[in-house]
Amino acid sequence: MSDYLFACRVADLADESAVGVEIDGVPVCVAKSEGEVFAISDICSHADIPLSEGEVGEGTVECWLHGSRFDLRSGRPTGLPANQPVPTYPVKIDGDDVLVAVKEI
């Protein structure tokens, strides 16, 4: 069973945008793309850069430093130079709140 914790408010996420939050000590990029909300690690697997500072679009987030894109559903890189995936986390919407499970119990 997963422990869902508050990440942000739904209103904090404009379409095709992301916010960086820390949940239970884990840096998380919460992104809204194509009408869905996703949560992935906020640390690029290629360089130690917050993904939440990158551009979001078409179900991906781009690292602003070297241009690697990551699929928001799977965490897999969709372009070089990154070649390692980043963790993804389950998301629930509870009223106006975005809840994310970063750790399994």
N, CA, C and O atoms as CSV, one atom per row, in Angstrom:
chain,resi,resn,atom,element,x,y,z
A,1,MET,N,N,0.845,-1.186,0.000
A,1,MET,CA,C,0.000,0.000,0.000
A,1,MET,C,C,0.887,1.244,0.000
A,1,MET,O,O,1.924,1.269,0.662
A,2,SER,N,N,0.488,2.256,-0.728
A,2,SER,CA,C,1.264,3.484,-0.836
A,2,SER,C,C,0.732,4.553,0.103
A,2,SER,O,O,-0.459,4.599,0.411
A,3,ASP,N,N,1.633,5.404,0.548
A,3,ASP,CA,C,1.283,6.509,1.425
A,3,ASP,C,C,1.276,7.799,0.598
A,3,ASP,O,O,2.338,8.310,0.242
A,4,TYR,N,N,0.107,8.317,0.296
A,4,TYR,CA,C,-0.012,9.530,-0.516
A,4,TYR,C,C,0.105,10.762,0.373
A,4,TYR,O,O,-0.574,10.866,1.395
A,5,LEU,N,N,0.965,11.692,-0.019
A,5,LEU,CA,C,1.196,12.913,0.738
A,5,LEU,C,C,0.918,14.122,-0.132
A,5,LEU,O,O,1.003,14.051,-1.358
A,6,PHE,N,N,0.583,15.239,0.510
A,6,PHE,CA,C,0.283,16.482,-0.215
A,6,PHE,C,C,1.513,16.951,-0.982
A,6,PHE,O,O,2.612,17.007,-0.431
A,7,ALA,N,N,1.323,17.290,-2.266
A,7,ALA,CA,C,2.407,17.812,-3.098
A,7,ALA,C,C,2.184,19.291,-3.412
A,7,ALA,O,O,3.071,20.121,-3.212
A,8,CYS,N,N,0.987,19.607,-3.905
A,8,CYS,CA,C,0.654,20.985,-4.256
A,8,CYS,C,C,-0.852,21.065,-4.494
A,8,CYS,O,O,-1.559,20.063,-4.391
A,9,ARG,N,N,-1.327,22.243,-4.808
A,9,ARG,CA,C,-2.731,22.418,-5.154
A,9,ARG,C,C,-2.872,22.258,-6.670
A,9,ARG,O,O,-1.952,22.585,-7.421
A,10,VAL,N,N,-3.991,21.769,-7.103
A,10,VAL,CA,C,-4.252,21.644,-8.536
A,10,VAL,C,C,-4.092,23.006,-9.209
A,10,VAL,O,O,-3.593,23.091,-10.332
A,11,ALA,N,N,-4.513,24.070,-8.525
A,11,ALA,CA,C,-4.433,25.425,-9.082
A,11,ALA,C,C,-2.992,25.896,-9.285
A,11,ALA,O,O,-2.756,26.847,-10.030
A,12,ASP,N,N,-2.017,25.238,-8.628
A,12,ASP,CA,C,-0.609,25.608,-8.802
A,12,ASP,C,C,-0.050,25.168,-10.145
A,12,ASP,O,O,1.038,25.589,-10.539
A,13,LEU,N,N,-0.796,24.315,-10.851
A,13,LEU,CA,C,-0.305,23.741,-12.104
A,13,LEU,C,C,-1.075,24.281,-13.304
A,13,LEU,O,O,-2.226,23.910,-13.533
A,14,ALA,N,N,-0.436,25.152,-14.058
A,14,ALA,CA,C,-1.011,25.578,-15.334
A,14,ALA,C,C,-0.795,24.448,-16.337
A,14,ALA,O,O,0.057,23.585,-16.127
A,15,ASP,N,N,-1.569,24.452,-17.432
A,15,ASP,CA,C,-1.348,23.447,-18.468
A,15,ASP,C,C,0.084,23.558,-18.990
A,15,ASP,O,O,0.619,24.652,-19.168
A,16,GLU,N,N,0.685,22.399,-19.229
A,16,GLU,CA,C,2.055,22.308,-19.742
A,16,GLU,C,C,3.041,23.062,-18.856
A,16,GLU,O,O,3.830,23.876,-19.336
A,17,SER,N,N,2.982,22.776,-17.546
A,17,SER,CA,C,3.903,23.393,-16.597
A,17,SER,C,C,4.284,22.382,-15.528
A,17,SER,O,O,3.710,21.296,-15.448
A,18,ALA,N,N,5.269,22.758,-14.701
A,18,ALA,CA,C,5.709,21.891,-13.617
A,18,ALA,C,C,6.089,22.730,-12.411
A,18,ALA,O,O,6.445,23.902,-12.537
A,19,VAL,N,N,6.010,22.114,-11.243
A,19,VAL,CA,C,6.502,22.722,-10.009
A,19,VAL,C,C,7.389,21.694,-9.315
A,19,VAL,O,O,7.145,20.490,-9.384
A,20,GLY,N,N,8.405,22.190,-8.657
A,20,GLY,CA,C,9.279,21.325,-7.883
A,20,GLY,C,C,8.872,21.369,-6.428
A,20,GLY,O,O,8.688,22.448,-5.866
A,21,VAL,N,N,8.728,20.218,-5.817
A,21,VAL,CA,C,8.367,20.121,-4.396
A,21,VAL,C,C,9.241,19.057,-3.745
A,21,VAL,O,O,9.853,18.227,-4.419
A,22,GLU,N,N,9.282,19.105,-2.429
A,22,GLU,CA,C,9.950,18.037,-1.687
A,22,GLU,C,C,8.891,17.319,-0.871
A,22,GLU,O,O,8.159,17.938,-0.099
A,23,ILE,N,N,8.817,16.012,-1.048
A,23,ILE,CA,C,7.825,15.203,-0.344
A,23,ILE,C,C,8.565,14.142,0.453
A,23,ILE,O,O,9.210,13.260,-0.116
A,24,ASP,N,N,8.468,14.232,1.752
A,24,ASP,CA,C,9.118,13.259,2.639
A,24,ASP,C,C,10.609,13.130,2.310
A,24,ASP,O,O,11.163,12.031,2.314
A,25,GLY,N,N,11.249,14.273,2.024
A,25,GLY,CA,C,12.675,14.305,1.726
A,25,GLY,C,C,13.051,13.957,0.302
A,25,GLY,O,O,14.236,13.928,-0.032
A,26,VAL,N,N,12.061,13.691,-0.552
A,26,VAL,CA,C,12.311,13.299,-1.943
A,26,VAL,C,C,11.981,14.479,-2.865
A,26,VAL,O,O,10.861,14.988,-2.823
A,27,PRO,N,N,12.944,14.929,-3.705
A,27,PRO,CA,C,12.635,15.990,-4.658
A,27,PRO,C,C,11.757,15.451,-5.793
A,27,PRO,O,O,12.111,14.479,-6.461
A,28,VAL,N,N,10.606,16.101,-5.997
A,28,VAL,CA,C,9.620,15.619,-6.965
A,28,VAL,C,C,9.241,16.746,-7.919
A,28,VAL,O,O,9.021,17.884,-7.506
A,29,CYS,N,N,9.171,16.407,-9.199
A,29,CYS,CA,C,8.664,17.304,-10.233
A,29,CYS,C,C,7.211,16.905,-10.474
A,29,CYS,O,O,6.936,15.810,-10.964
A,30,VAL,N,N,6.281,17.799,-10.130
A,30,VAL,CA,C,4.863,17.569,-10.390
A,30,VAL,C,C,4.518,18.373,-11.638
A,30,VAL,O,O,4.670,19.594,-11.659
A,31,ALA,N,N,4.059,17.689,-12.667
A,31,ALA,CA,C,3.831,18.339,-13.960
A,31,ALA,C,C,2.418,18.074,-14.461
A,31,ALA,O,O,1.832,17.023,-14.204
A,32,LYS,N,N,1.887,19.057,-15.184
A,32,LYS,CA,C,0.592,18.894,-15.843
A,32,LYS,C,C,0.817,19.005,-17.337
A,32,LYS,O,O,1.335,20.006,-17.831
A,33,SER,N,N,0.421,17.958,-18.051
A,33,SER,CA,C,0.576,17.940,-19.501
A,33,SER,C,C,-0.597,17.205,-20.124
A,33,SER,O,O,-1.004,16.143,-19.653
A,34,GLU,N,N,-1.123,17.774,-21.168
A,34,GLU,CA,C,-2.244,17.181,-21.893
A,34,GLU,C,C,-3.400,16.837,-20.959
A,34,GLU,O,O,-4.081,15.827,-21.137
A,35,GLY,N,N,-3.610,17.703,-19.951
A,35,GLY,CA,C,-4.734,17.556,-19.041
A,35,GLY,C,C,-4.534,16.564,-17.913
A,35,GLY,O,O,-5.434,16.387,-17.093
A,36,GLU,N,N,-3.378,15.909,-17.845
A,36,GLU,CA,C,-3.097,14.943,-16.783
A,36,GLU,C,C,-1.998,15.468,-15.869
A,36,GLU,O,O,-1.171,16.280,-16.283
A,37,VAL,N,N,-1.994,14.998,-14.622
A,37,VAL,CA,C,-0.974,15.383,-13.653
A,37,VAL,C,C,-0.063,14.182,-13.407
A,37,VAL,O,O,-0.529,13.059,-13.212
A,38,PHE,N,N,1.233,14.439,-13.420
A,38,PHE,CA,C,2.247,13.405,-13.258
A,38,PHE,C,C,3.232,13.811,-12.172
A,38,PHE,O,O,3.353,14.989,-11.837
A,39,ALA,N,N,3.933,12.823,-11.628
A,39,ALA,CA,C,5.003,13.091,-10.666
A,39,ALA,C,C,6.197,12.207,-11.012
A,39,ALA,O,O,6.078,10.986,-11.111
A,40,ILE,N,N,7.355,12.852,-11.197
A,40,ILE,CA,C,8.600,12.135,-11.455
A,40,ILE,C,C,9.688,12.749,-10.586
A,40,ILE,O,O,9.498,13.806,-9.984
A,41,SER,N,N,10.820,12.078,-10.532
A,41,SER,CA,C,11.954,12.627,-9.792
A,41,SER,C,C,12.287,14.010,-10.346
A,41,SER,O,O,12.219,14.234,-11.555
A,42,ASP,N,N,12.645,14.926,-9.466
A,42,ASP,CA,C,12.995,16.277,-9.910
A,42,ASP,C,C,14.485,16.394,-10.236
A,42,ASP,O,O,14.993,17.499,-10.425
A,43,ILE,N,N,15.182,15.268,-10.303
A,43,ILE,CA,C,16.609,15.293,-10.592
A,43,ILE,C,C,16.864,14.579,-11.922
A,43,ILE,O,O,16.569,13.393,-12.064
A,44,CYS,N,N,17.414,15.312,-12.890
A,44,CYS,CA,C,17.756,14.730,-14.192
A,44,CYS,C,C,18.776,13.610,-13.981
A,44,CYS,O,O,19.694,13.754,-13.173
A,45,SER,N,N,18.621,12.499,-14.699
A,45,SER,CA,C,19.533,11.368,-14.547
A,45,SER,C,C,20.874,11.606,-15.240
A,45,SER,O,O,21.822,10.850,-15.030
A,46,HIS,N,N,20.958,12.643,-16.055
A,46,HIS,CA,C,22.208,12.953,-16.761
A,46,HIS,C,C,23.046,13.971,-15.994
A,46,HIS,O,O,24.262,13.818,-15.872
A,47,ALA,N,N,22.401,14.996,-15.487
A,47,ALA,CA,C,23.082,16.038,-14.712
A,47,ALA,C,C,22.178,16.382,-13.531
A,47,ALA,O,O,20.957,16.271,-13.630
A,48,ASP,N,N,22.759,16.788,-12.443
A,48,ASP,CA,C,22.009,17.045,-11.207
A,48,ASP,C,C,21.250,18.371,-11.321
A,48,ASP,O,O,21.576,19.348,-10.647
A,49,ILE,N,N,20.238,18.383,-12.183
A,49,ILE,CA,C,19.479,19.600,-12.516
A,49,ILE,C,C,18.001,19.342,-12.225
A,49,ILE,O,O,17.494,18.267,-12.545
A,50,PRO,N,N,17.295,20.313,-11.622
A,50,PRO,CA,C,15.855,20.136,-11.372
A,50,PRO,C,C,15.053,20.103,-12.677
A,50,PRO,O,O,15.061,21.069,-13.440
A,51,LEU,N,N,14.372,19.006,-12.923
A,51,LEU,CA,C,13.538,18.896,-14.126
A,51,LEU,C,C,12.358,19.854,-14.089
A,51,LEU,O,O,11.847,20.253,-15.136
A,52,SER,N,N,11.918,20.230,-12.876
A,52,SER,CA,C,10.774,21.137,-12.759
A,52,SER,C,C,11.067,22.519,-13.343
A,52,SER,O,O,10.141,23.298,-13.570
A,53,GLU,N,N,12.330,22.831,-13.585
A,53,GLU,CA,C,12.693,24.118,-14.189
A,53,GLU,C,C,12.704,24.055,-15.709
A,53,GLU,O,O,12.968,25.060,-16.370
A,54,GLY,N,N,12.418,22.872,-16.274
A,54,GLY,CA,C,12.424,22.696,-17.723
A,54,GLY,C,C,11.059,22.914,-18.336
A,54,GLY,O,O,10.081,23.194,-17.643
A,55,GLU,N,N,11.011,22.779,-19.653
A,55,GLU,CA,C,9.757,22.957,-20.385
A,55,GLU,C,C,8.966,21.656,-20.416
A,55,GLU,O,O,9.524,20.571,-20.576
A,56,VAL,N,N,7.639,21.792,-20.256
A,56,VAL,CA,C,6.725,20.651,-20.286
A,56,VAL,C,C,5.899,20.740,-21.558
A,56,VAL,O,O,5.436,21.817,-21.931
A,57,GLY,N,N,5.716,19.599,-22.226
A,57,GLY,CA,C,4.873,19.571,-23.413
A,57,GLY,C,C,4.743,18.174,-23.971
A,57,GLY,O,O,5.695,17.394,-23.941
A,58,GLU,N,N,3.562,17.853,-24.483
A,58,GLU,CA,C,3.282,16.576,-25.138
A,58,GLU,C,C,3.670,15.379,-24.279
A,58,GLU,O,O,4.217,14.397,-24.781
A,59,GLY,N,N,3.383,15.467,-22.970
A,59,GLY,CA,C,3.636,14.345,-22.079
A,59,GLY,C,C,5.089,14.151,-21.696
A,59,GLY,O,O,5.464,13.084,-21.210
A,60,THR,N,N,5.929,15.189,-21.911
A,60,THR,CA,C,7.338,15.096,-21.547
A,60,THR,C,C,7.775,16.354,-20.804
A,60,THR,O,O,7.101,17.384,-20.831
A,61,VAL,N,N,8.941,16.236,-20.130
A,61,VAL,CA,C,9.578,17.395,-19.528
A,61,VAL,C,C,11.014,17.416,-20.042
A,61,VAL,O,O,11.662,16.376,-20.155
A,62,GLU,N,N,11.495,18.609,-20.350
A,62,GLU,CA,C,12.846,18.762,-20.897
A,62,GLU,C,C,13.778,19.363,-19.853
A,62,GLU,O,O,13.440,20.360,-19.214
A,63,CYS,N,N,14.942,18.761,-19.681
A,63,CYS,CA,C,15.968,19.332,-18.815
A,63,CYS,C,C,16.556,20.545,-19.537
A,63,CYS,O,O,17.008,20.433,-20.676
A,64,TRP,N,N,16.550,21.683,-18.883
A,64,TRP,CA,C,16.981,22.922,-19.539
A,64,TRP,C,C,18.481,22.973,-19.806
A,64,TRP,O,O,18.919,23.758,-20.647
A,65,LEU,N,N,19.280,22.163,-19.120
A,65,LEU,CA,C,20.727,22.273,-19.280
A,65,LEU,C,C,21.235,21.661,-20.584
A,65,LEU,O,O,21.948,22.320,-21.340
A,66,HIS,N,N,20.875,20.411,-20.850
A,66,HIS,CA,C,21.383,19.730,-22.044
A,66,HIS,C,C,20.288,19.282,-23.005
A,66,HIS,O,O,20.586,18.733,-24.066
A,67,GLY,N,N,19.012,19.510,-22.646
A,67,GLY,CA,C,17.933,19.218,-23.586
A,67,GLY,C,C,17.388,17.802,-23.558
A,67,GLY,O,O,16.592,17.439,-24.424
A,68,SER,N,N,17.793,16.990,-22.591
A,68,SER,CA,C,17.200,15.648,-22.491
A,68,SER,C,C,15.720,15.784,-22.156
A,68,SER,O,O,15.327,16.621,-21.343
A,69,ARG,N,N,14.904,14.948,-22.796
A,69,ARG,CA,C,13.473,14.923,-22.482
A,69,ARG,C,C,13.139,13.599,-21.817
A,69,ARG,O,O,13.714,12.558,-22.136
A,70,PHE,N,N,12.186,13.664,-20.875
A,70,PHE,CA,C,11.749,12.469,-20.159
A,70,PHE,C,C,10.248,12.320,-20.306
A,70,PHE,O,O,9.499,13.288,-20.181
A,71,ASP,N,N,9.812,11.078,-20.575
A,71,ASP,CA,C,8.392,10.758,-20.651
A,71,ASP,C,C,7.814,10.848,-19.239
A,71,ASP,O,O,8.322,10.205,-18.321
A,72,LEU,N,N,6.757,11.640,-19.058
A,72,LEU,CA,C,6.172,11.836,-17.734
A,72,LEU,C,C,5.462,10.583,-17.220
A,72,LEU,O,O,5.301,10.423,-16.010
A,73,ARG,N,N,5.039,9.701,-18.110
A,73,ARG,CA,C,4.352,8.479,-17.684
A,73,ARG,C,C,5.332,7.408,-17.207
A,73,ARG,O,O,5.083,6.738,-16.205
A,74,SER,N,N,6.437,7.249,-17.918
A,74,SER,CA,C,7.369,6.145,-17.636
A,74,SER,C,C,8.677,6.588,-16.991
A,74,SER,O,O,9.366,5.774,-16.377
A,75,GLY,N,N,9.029,7.868,-17.121
A,75,GLY,CA,C,10.315,8.341,-16.633
A,75,GLY,C,C,11.466,8.065,-17.591
A,75,GLY,O,O,12.604,8.448,-17.321
A,76,ARG,N,N,11.179,7.407,-18.700
A,76,ARG,CA,C,12.236,7.068,-19.658
A,76,ARG,C,C,12.677,8.300,-20.442
A,76,ARG,O,O,11.857,9.149,-20.794
A,77,PRO,N,N,13.995,8.391,-20.717
A,77,PRO,CA,C,14.464,9.485,-21.557
A,77,PRO,C,C,14.007,9.261,-22.998
A,77,PRO,O,O,14.024,8.134,-23.495
A,78,THR,N,N,13.604,10.332,-23.657
A,78,THR,CA,C,13.178,10.226,-25.056
A,78,THR,C,C,14.196,10.867,-25.982
A,78,THR,O,O,13.994,10.919,-27.195
A,79,GLY,N,N,15.296,11.356,-25.409
A,79,GLY,CA,C,16.353,11.933,-26.224
A,79,GLY,C,C,17.634,12.069,-25.420
A,79,GLY,O,O,17.607,12.241,-24.201
A,80,LEU,N,N,18.753,11.988,-26.122
A,80,LEU,CA,C,20.066,12.114,-25.489
A,80,LEU,C,C,20.288,13.543,-25.026
A,80,LEU,O,O,19.606,14.442,-25.519
A,81,PRO,N,N,21.215,13.800,-24.097
A,81,PRO,CA,C,22.259,12.880,-23.659
A,81,PRO,C,C,21.845,11.919,-22.540
A,81,PRO,O,O,22.573,10.962,-22.279
A,82,ALA,N,N,20.720,12.130,-21.877
A,82,ALA,CA,C,20.310,11.199,-20.814
A,82,ALA,C,C,20.012,9.826,-21.409
A,82,ALA,O,O,19.385,9.722,-22.463
A,83,ASN,N,N,20.464,8.776,-20.730
A,83,ASN,CA,C,20.147,7.422,-21.189
A,83,ASN,C,C,19.631,6.536,-20.052
A,83,ASN,O,O,19.429,5.337,-20.240
A,84,GLN,N,N,19.418,7.133,-18.867
A,84,GLN,CA,C,18.863,6.419,-17.728
A,84,GLN,C,C,17.510,7.032,-17.350
A,84,GLN,O,O,17.364,8.254,-17.349
A,85,PRO,N,N,16.522,6.189,-17.029
A,85,PRO,CA,C,15.218,6.731,-16.629
A,85,PRO,C,C,15.286,7.388,-15.254
A,85,PRO,O,O,16.237,7.182,-14.500
A,86,VAL,N,N,14.272,8.174,-14.944
A,86,VAL,CA,C,14.105,8.745,-13.609
A,86,VAL,C,C,12.871,8.099,-12.988
A,86,VAL,O,O,11.958,7.698,-13.710
A,87,PRO,N,N,12.830,7.993,-11.653
A,87,PRO,CA,C,11.667,7.382,-10.998
A,87,PRO,C,C,10.383,8.174,-11.256
A,87,PRO,O,O,10.405,9.400,-11.365
A,88,THR,N,N,9.275,7.454,-11.352
A,88,THR,CA,C,7.950,8.063,-11.424
A,88,THR,C,C,7.193,7.680,-10.167
A,88,THR,O,O,7.505,6.680,-9.521
A,89,TYR,N,N,6.192,8.486,-9.823
A,89,TYR,CA,C,5.440,8.261,-8.590
A,89,TYR,C,C,3.949,8.329,-8.876
A,89,TYR,O,O,3.512,9.114,-9.716
A,90,PRO,N,N,3.154,7.496,-8.171
A,90,PRO,CA,C,1.700,7.536,-8.339
A,90,PRO,C,C,1.122,8.868,-7.849
A,90,PRO,O,O,1.589,9.447,-6.868
A,91,VAL,N,N,0.094,9.334,-8.561
A,91,VAL,CA,C,-0.561,10.610,-8.250
A,91,VAL,C,C,-2.054,10.367,-8.032
A,91,VAL,O,O,-2.673,9.568,-8.734
A,92,LYS,N,N,-2.623,11.069,-7.044
A,92,LYS,CA,C,-4.070,11.105,-6.832
A,92,LYS,C,C,-4.484,12.567,-6.721
A,92,LYS,O,O,-3.762,13.387,-6.154
A,93,ILE,N,N,-5.644,12.878,-7.264
A,93,ILE,CA,C,-6.237,14.199,-7.081
A,93,ILE,C,C,-7.340,14.040,-6.044
A,93,ILE,O,O,-8.256,13.236,-6.221
A,94,ASP,N,N,-7.249,14.808,-4.958
A,94,ASP,CA,C,-8.241,14.757,-3.887
A,94,ASP,C,C,-8.802,16.164,-3.726
A,94,ASP,O,O,-8.221,17.002,-3.036
A,95,GLY,N,N,-9.938,16.411,-4.370
A,95,GLY,CA,C,-10.509,17.759,-4.346
A,95,GLY,C,C,-9.585,18.725,-5.067
A,95,GLY,O,O,-9.362,18.594,-6.271
A,96,ASP,N,N,-9.042,19.699,-4.336
A,96,ASP,CA,C,-8.132,20.687,-4.916
A,96,ASP,C,C,-6.669,20.330,-4.695
A,96,ASP,O,O,-5.787,21.105,-5.065
A,97,ASP,N,N,-6.394,19.173,-4.099
A,97,ASP,CA,C,-5.025,18.806,-3.744
A,97,ASP,C,C,-4.459,17.733,-4.677
A,97,ASP,O,O,-5.167,16.825,-5.113
A,98,VAL,N,N,-3.167,17.864,-4.968
A,98,VAL,CA,C,-2.428,16.832,-5.677
A,98,VAL,C,C,-1.654,16.047,-4.622
A,98,VAL,O,O,-0.858,16.613,-3.873
A,99,LEU,N,N,-1.895,14.740,-4.571
A,99,LEU,CA,C,-1.234,13.863,-3.617
A,99,LEU,C,C,-0.312,12.920,-4.379
A,99,LEU,O,O,-0.664,12.414,-5.445
A,100,VAL,N,N,0.882,12.688,-3.815
A,100,VAL,CA,C,1.870,11.837,-4.476
A,100,VAL,C,C,2.409,10.824,-3.472
A,100,VAL,O,O,2.648,11.152,-2.310
A,101,ALA,N,N,2.594,9.599,-3.931
A,101,ALA,CA,C,3.187,8.544,-3.097
A,101,ALA,C,C,4.640,8.372,-3.532
A,101,ALA,O,O,4.912,7.898,-4.635
A,102,VAL,N,N,5.565,8.757,-2.664
A,102,VAL,CA,C,6.983,8.627,-3.008
A,102,VAL,C,C,7.625,7.390,-2.406
A,102,VAL,O,O,8.711,6.992,-2.827
A,103,LYS,N,N,6.974,6.778,-1.433
A,103,LYS,CA,C,7.546,5.602,-0.781
A,103,LYS,C,C,6.469,4.564,-0.574
A,103,LYS,O,O,5.322,4.879,-0.255
A,104,GLU,N,N,6.861,3.322,-0.763
A,104,GLU,CA,C,5.960,2.201,-0.497
A,104,GLU,C,C,6.041,1.844,0.979
A,104,GLU,O,O,7.115,1.915,1.576
A,105,ILE,N,N,4.923,1.463,1.568
A,105,ILE,CA,C,4.919,1.057,2.983
A,105,ILE,C,C,5.031,-0.462,3.059
A,105,ILE,O,O,5.047,-1.026,4.153
